[in-house]
Amino acid sequence: MRLALRNKHGLVHLCLTARPSDFPAGCKNDPAALRKTVPAAENLTVHLTGVAPGTYGLSLIHDENSNGKLDKFGPIPKEGFGFSRNPAIGFGPPRFAAARFAVGTGGEIQQVRMRYLL
């Protein structure tokens, strides 16, 4: 996966889940979700290994202050976020169907556009 961040502060939290009911917060409820945290870099490439073939949704947070959560100003995120397939964002996160992608035996590359609203 490749992404560009607005700075190299903090951490990037990734969650890869196959359960539509738990997307995008699947890491909290899905014990089978793949979780990964990596140091932020302005241009970041992340390799997820050991992913079984299937259909998944990926969500990311650029946790600039490393406090383990997406900080908000009211309902508006103050930190960056992104989703697989880069679906349109309205009020709230996208549905699993808009972010789902298939992983085969040869793997999959996702280029995620991080979004910063503030």
C-alpha positions as CSV (number, residue, x, y, z in Angstrom):
1,M,0.0,0.0,0.0
2,R,1.2,3.5,-0.8
3,L,0.1,6.8,0.7
4,A,1.3,10.4,1.1
5,L,0.9,12.1,4.5
6,R,1.0,15.8,5.2
7,N,3.9,15.4,7.7
8,K,5.9,12.7,9.4
9,H,4.6,13.3,12.9
10,G,3.1,10.4,14.9
11,L,1.9,7.1,13.7
12,V,-0.3,5.5,11.1
13,H,-2.9,2.9,12.3
14,L,-4.2,0.4,9.7
15,C,-7.1,-1.9,10.0
16,L,-7.8,-4.6,7.4
17,T,-11.1,-6.5,8.0
18,A,-13.2,-8.9,6.0
19,R,-16.4,-8.3,8.2
20,P,-18.7,-5.7,6.6
21,S,-20.5,-5.2,9.9
22,D,-17.3,-4.1,11.6
23,F,-16.0,-1.7,8.9
24,P,-14.4,0.8,9.4
25,A,-13.9,0.3,13.1
26,G,-13.3,-3.5,12.6
27,C,-10.2,-3.5,14.7
28,K,-12.2,-2.9,17.8
29,N,-14.7,-5.7,17.3
30,D,-13.1,-8.2,14.9
31,P,-10.5,-10.4,16.5
32,A,-9.5,-11.7,13.0
33,A,-8.8,-8.1,11.7
34,L,-5.2,-7.4,10.7
35,R,-3.9,-4.4,12.7
36,K,-0.7,-2.6,12.1
37,T,0.9,0.6,13.4
38,V,3.8,2.2,11.6
39,P,5.8,5.4,12.1
40,A,4.6,8.2,9.9
41,A,6.6,9.3,6.9
42,E,5.6,11.8,4.2
43,N,5.6,9.1,1.5
44,L,4.9,5.8,3.1
45,T,4.7,2.3,1.7
46,V,3.4,-0.5,3.9
47,H,3.5,-4.2,3.1
48,L,0.9,-6.4,4.8
49,T,1.9,-10.1,4.7
50,G,0.1,-13.2,5.5
51,V,-3.3,-11.9,4.1
52,A,-5.4,-14.8,3.0
53,P,-7.3,-14.5,-0.3
54,G,-10.7,-12.9,0.2
55,T,-12.6,-9.6,0.2
56,Y,-11.4,-6.9,2.6
57,G,-11.9,-3.3,3.6
58,L,-9.0,-1.2,4.8
59,S,-9.1,1.9,7.0
60,L,-6.3,4.2,8.1
61,I,-5.7,7.0,10.5
62,H,-2.8,9.4,10.6
63,D,-2.5,9.8,14.4
64,E,-0.3,12.9,14.3
65,N,-0.1,13.2,18.1
66,S,0.3,9.4,18.8
67,N,-2.6,9.3,21.3
68,G,-4.2,6.2,19.7
69,K,-7.3,7.7,18.3
70,L,-8.7,10.0,15.5
71,D,-9.0,13.4,17.1
72,K,-12.0,15.5,16.0
73,F,-13.2,19.1,16.2
74,G,-16.9,18.3,16.9
75,P,-17.8,15.8,14.1
76,I,-14.9,16.8,11.8
77,P,-11.6,14.8,11.9
78,K,-8.6,16.9,12.8
79,E,-6.2,14.2,11.7
80,G,-5.9,12.3,8.4
81,F,-7.9,9.3,7.4
82,G,-8.2,7.1,4.4
83,F,-9.9,4.0,3.0
84,S,-9.2,1.4,0.4
85,R,-10.4,2.2,-3.1
86,N,-10.6,5.9,-2.0
87,P,-14.5,6.2,-1.9
88,A,-16.3,9.5,-1.8
89,I,-16.7,10.8,1.7
90,G,-20.0,12.4,2.8
91,F,-21.2,12.6,6.4
92,G,-19.4,9.8,8.2
93,P,-17.3,7.0,6.9
94,P,-18.1,5.0,3.8
95,R,-19.8,1.6,3.8
96,F,-17.8,-1.6,3.4
97,A,-19.2,-2.0,-0.2
98,A,-17.5,1.2,-1.3
99,A,-14.1,0.3,0.1
100,R,-14.0,-3.4,-0.4
101,F,-11.3,-5.0,-2.6
102,A,-10.3,-8.6,-3.5
103,V,-7.0,-10.1,-2.5
104,G,-5.9,-13.1,-4.6
105,T,-3.0,-15.4,-4.2
106,G,-0.7,-12.8,-5.9
107,G,-1.6,-10.1,-3.5
108,E,-3.0,-6.6,-4.1
109,I,-1.7,-3.1,-4.2
110,Q,-3.8,-0.2,-2.8
111,Q,-2.9,3.4,-3.2
112,V,-4.8,5.2,-0.5
113,R,-5.4,8.9,-0.6
114,M,-5.2,10.4,2.9
115,R,-7.7,13.1,3.6
116,Y,-7.2,16.0,5.9
117,L,-10.2,18.2,6.6
118,L,-8.7,20.6,9.1
